[in-house]
Amino acid sequence: MPFCLPSHLAHTHLSNPVEAAFHDHADVLRLLIEHNADLNTCSGIGWTALHYCGQANNPKCVELLLAAGADAKMTNDKGKTAAMRATEQQKQSVIDIFSKFS
């Protein structure tokens, strides 16, 4: 599974898609997608925007990201994909979206 290498980490700030996902701003995320933002950029702990949307149990953002081609196989610093974390935390609405795209 792909994972975030140190050279790909956002050391000084979160990437725009990660920031939008973290703050649950689907409208901003949609705009970033329309402008070809890198949806697989990782935070300092190796989380992608998908990880943050899953953590927030936000199926709308997860669906936007997956439909736009975000890599659901990216793992965080613990080797977990966003779908794995959602499953562990029993976030069913998000799990359903991941299942739809797998």
C-alpha positions in Angstrom: 0.0 0.0 0.0 1.3 3.5 -0.7 2.2 5.6 2.3 3.4 9.1 2.9 7.1 9.4 2.7 8.8 12.2 4.8 9.5 14.2 1.6 5.8 14.3 0.9 4.7 15.5 4.3 3.4 19.0 4.9 5.9 20.1 7.5 4.9 23.7 8.1 1.2 23.6 7.4 -1.6 21.3 6.3 -2.3 21.1 2.6 -5.4 22.8 1.3 -7.4 19.6 0.8 -6.3 18.3 4.2 -7.3 21.6 5.8 -10.7 21.6 4.1 -11.3 18.0 5.1 -10.1 18.7 8.7 -12.5 21.6 9.1 -15.4 19.8 7.3 -15.6 22.3 4.4 -17.1 20.3 1.5 -17.7 23.4 -0.5 -14.0 24.4 -0.3 -13.0 20.8 -1.0 -15.1 20.8 -4.1 -13.5 24.0 -5.3 -10.0 22.6 -4.7 -10.9 19.5 -6.7 -12.1 21.6 -9.6 -8.8 23.3 -9.5 -6.8 20.1 -9.6 -5.4 20.2 -6.0 -3.3 17.2 -4.9 -5.7 15.1 -3.0 -3.1 12.7 -1.7 -0.9 15.2 0.2 -0.3 14.1 3.8 -0.2 16.0 7.1 2.7 15.7 9.5 1.2 12.5 10.9 0.7 10.9 7.5 -3.0 11.5 7.3 -4.6 12.4 3.9 -7.8 14.4 3.4 -9.5 11.0 3.3 -8.2 10.1 6.8 -9.6 13.4 8.2 -13.0 13.0 6.5 -13.2 9.5 7.8 -12.3 10.6 11.3 -15.0 13.3 11.2 -17.5 10.7 9.9 -18.2 12.9 6.9 -19.5 10.8 4.1 -20.0 13.8 1.8 -16.3 14.7 1.9 -15.2 11.1 1.5 -17.5 10.7 -1.5 -16.1 13.9 -3.1 -12.5 12.8 -2.6 -13.0 9.2 -3.9 -15.0 10.4 -6.9 -12.2 12.8 -7.7 -9.6 10.1 -7.6 -8.1 10.4 -4.1 -6.0 7.3 -3.3 -7.9 5.2 -0.8 -4.9 2.9 -0.4 -2.7 5.6 1.2 -1.7 4.7 4.7 -0.9 6.9 7.7 2.2 6.6 9.9 0.6 3.6 11.6 0.0 1.8 8.3 -3.8 2.4 8.3 -5.9 3.5 5.4 -8.8 5.8 6.0 -11.2 2.9 5.5 -9.4 0.8 8.1 -9.6 3.6 10.6 -13.3 4.2 9.9 -13.9 0.5 10.3 -12.0 0.3 13.6 -14.0 3.3 14.9 -17.3 2.0 13.5 -18.1 5.0 11.4 -20.8 3.3 9.4 -21.8 6.1 7.1 -18.2 6.5 5.9 -17.6 2.8 5.7 -20.6 2.6 3.3 -19.0 5.2 1.0 -15.7 3.4 1.0 -17.5 0.1 0.2 -19.3 1.8 -2.7 -16.0 2.8 -4.3 -14.0 -0.4 -3.7 
